[in-house]
Amino acid sequence: MWKANLVPFVYQKRDIYYFSRRVPKDLEDCYRSSKITLSLRTKSPKVAKTKSASLASQLDEEWLTLRWRRNDSPLRRFLHEQAYESRGKSSAPLMSDAKDIYIFGRKVSLVPRRLHRLLIVL
């Protein structure tokens, strides 16, 4: 049976605690369903509270990142347009490029110091 609990985003079913949280309306297109539900794999309310707090924090951070990527920044109104437009461009290599450089370095037997220098040059 379902039991009510005082811990946010947590409910108990058959003595096991579950985490459940709705996806915000503006981010529903990023997820397969409108609700995130998963087992916390514990029967302890103390452990469930800790795990749910961690998961909730991770979701909040993820959702904030997704919103920033969409340019829905709540702080955008405080920036000059030029500063906001230039903020999106970075000279850092993409992770896929870094992976290719690493694999190339492994194939030609570069030592890690030389590979490190190669990455800095990019």
PLY file of the C-alpha trace (Angstrom):
ply
format ascii 1.0
element vertex 122
property float x
property float y
property float z
element edge 121
property int vertex1
property int vertex2
end_header
0.00 0.00 0.00
1.02 3.62 -0.51
2.13 5.45 2.60
2.36 9.19 3.00
5.74 10.56 4.03
6.98 13.93 5.23
10.16 13.82 3.11
9.80 15.85 -0.12
9.57 13.85 -3.38
9.56 10.51 -1.54
6.87 7.92 -1.10
6.85 4.40 0.25
5.46 1.38 -1.54
5.78 -2.17 -0.15
8.28 -0.92 2.46
10.64 0.44 -0.22
11.14 4.17 -0.66
10.79 5.79 -4.09
11.77 9.19 -5.43
9.23 10.94 -7.66
9.31 14.40 -9.14
7.49 16.12 -11.99
9.49 17.65 -14.81
8.84 21.40 -15.19
6.53 22.29 -18.08
9.19 24.29 -19.91
11.58 21.29 -19.90
9.15 18.48 -20.73
10.41 18.26 -24.32
13.87 17.28 -22.97
12.57 14.18 -21.18
10.77 11.01 -22.24
8.05 11.43 -19.62
6.62 14.24 -17.54
7.51 12.52 -14.28
10.77 11.07 -12.95
10.27 8.10 -10.64
12.91 5.72 -9.38
13.52 3.37 -6.50
15.84 4.55 -3.74
16.47 0.86 -2.92
16.15 1.32 0.79
13.74 0.62 3.61
15.35 3.19 5.88
13.62 6.59 6.06
16.91 8.25 7.04
18.74 6.91 3.98
15.75 7.76 1.76
15.81 11.36 3.01
19.52 11.69 2.23
19.24 10.10 -1.22
16.17 12.13 -2.16
17.85 15.38 -1.14
20.83 14.50 -3.32
18.64 13.56 -6.29
16.52 16.69 -5.93
19.65 18.83 -5.85
21.04 17.11 -8.96
17.76 17.61 -10.81
17.61 21.29 -9.84
21.15 21.78 -11.13
20.39 19.88 -14.34
17.25 21.92 -14.96
19.08 25.17 -14.34
21.76 24.13 -16.84
19.12 23.22 -19.44
17.42 26.57 -18.97
20.71 28.47 -19.31
21.45 26.61 -22.54
18.08 27.70 -23.89
18.94 31.33 -23.10
16.08 31.54 -20.61
18.42 33.05 -18.08
16.59 34.95 -15.34
19.63 37.25 -15.10
19.71 38.11 -18.81
17.91 41.39 -18.28
20.91 42.70 -16.28
23.44 42.13 -19.09
24.30 44.25 -22.10
23.30 42.49 -25.32
26.94 42.31 -26.51
28.07 40.60 -23.29
25.22 38.11 -23.50
25.92 37.21 -27.14
29.69 36.83 -26.65
29.26 34.58 -23.60
28.13 31.60 -25.68
31.31 31.23 -27.75
34.27 29.34 -26.30
37.72 28.61 -27.69
37.98 25.36 -25.73
37.98 22.11 -27.75
34.86 19.98 -27.70
34.97 16.72 -25.75
34.72 14.75 -29.01
37.78 16.61 -30.36
39.70 15.99 -27.13
38.85 12.29 -27.36
40.14 12.14 -30.95
43.37 13.88 -29.92
43.80 11.45 -27.05
43.21 8.40 -29.26
45.59 9.78 -31.88
48.22 10.30 -29.17
47.81 6.74 -27.94
48.24 5.38 -31.49
51.50 7.19 -32.08
52.75 6.43 -28.53
53.00 9.98 -27.28
54.01 10.27 -23.65
51.46 12.01 -21.41
53.56 15.20 -21.14
53.66 15.60 -24.90
49.95 14.90 -25.13
49.34 17.51 -22.45
51.36 20.04 -24.47
49.40 19.11 -27.61
46.10 19.78 -25.82
47.32 23.16 -24.54
48.29 24.25 -28.08
44.71 23.74 -29.25
0 1
1 2
2 3
3 4
4 5
5 6
6 7
7 8
8 9
9 10
10 11
11 12
12 13
13 14
14 15
15 16
16 17
17 18
18 19
19 20
20 21
21 22
22 23
23 24
24 25
25 26
26 27
27 28
28 29
29 30
30 31
31 32
32 33
33 34
34 35
35 36
36 37
37 38
38 39
39 40
40 41
41 42
42 43
43 44
44 45
45 46
46 47
47 48
48 49
49 50
50 51
51 52
52 53
53 54
54 55
55 56
56 57
57 58
58 59
59 60
60 61
61 62
62 63
63 64
64 65
65 66
66 67
67 68
68 69
69 70
70 71
71 72
72 73
73 74
74 75
75 76
76 77
77 78
78 79
79 80
80 81
81 82
82 83
83 84
84 85
85 86
86 87
87 88
88 89
89 90
90 91
91 92
92 93
93 94
94 95
95 96
96 97
97 98
98 99
99 100
100 101
101 102
102 103
103 104
104 105
105 106
106 107
107 108
108 109
109 110
110 111
111 112
112 113
113 114
114 115
115 116
116 117
117 118
118 119
119 120
120 121
